[in-house]
Amino acid sequence: MLSLHWKKIVIVLSLLSLSEGSFSQERIKYQPDYDAKRVHFGYFLGLATTTYKLRFNNAYLADINKTIYAITSPSSSGIKAGGVVNFHINDYFDFRIAPLSVSIYARKLLENDSIQHNQVDKAWFEIPMILKYKSERRHNSRMFIFGGVKYGFETNVVNKKAGVAQINNFSTKTSDFCIEYGMGLELFREYFKVTPELHFSHGIKNMINPGANGISKTNFLSYIDRMNTHSVTFFLVFQ
């Protein structure tokens, strides 16, 4: 379920859309020929909350004498920035790629609700590719939904061994592949277009190999079978 913070963002987007429609008769239609141009360039800024989705193995479930009784991944913040290229397909579909996208995350795990294992800030180079389905434009606004994929790789690996980075006894792979989807609102202005967007990203690549790279049976990571990234991001895109 969405947190209260993200629910508020969804409500704001809806109110913006309604307000654009309510006053549409009184406003000048900006950039009426915007879609006549097939390619548009822009940039974006984003604020994310991110976490790991954990799945435990049989050893964790079967060990009745274990000293580690809980492993969780609290939400942490991240920032994103980069450039975008938007290709106009027709009145209802666009294809967008962000070949210049940098994200900074500092994900963490919590052991027994008290011992926190932090990752240092990690810079990721990410390449999202999405397909947008747009509504009809109503004067200076239109809503859309989108879906696609995102590939990312870490750019500041501290200690690399067999493709895995070890940081503070917290081992993760240095690349990720995600499914990404969400919704947004295009707001046309006289000289530019601003687009608030809400992105949901679910990693499908297992980011950890339990028992590998010297992880002992008593280490908390040995109880984790899969660890996938998950993030919710609010973007402002300017084109």
Secondary structure, 3 states (H helix, E strand, C coil): CCCHHHHHHHHHHHHHHHHHHHCHHHCCCCCCCHHHCCEEEEEEEEEEEEEEEEEECHHHHHCCCCCCCCEECCCEEEEEEEEEEEEECCCCEEEEEEEEEEEEECCEEEECCCEEEECCCEEEEEEEEEEEEECCCECCEEEEEEEEEEEEEECCCCCEECCEEEECCEEEECEEEEEEEEEEEEEECCCCEEEEEEEEEEECCCCCCCCCCCCCCCCHHHHEEEEEEEEEEEEEEEC
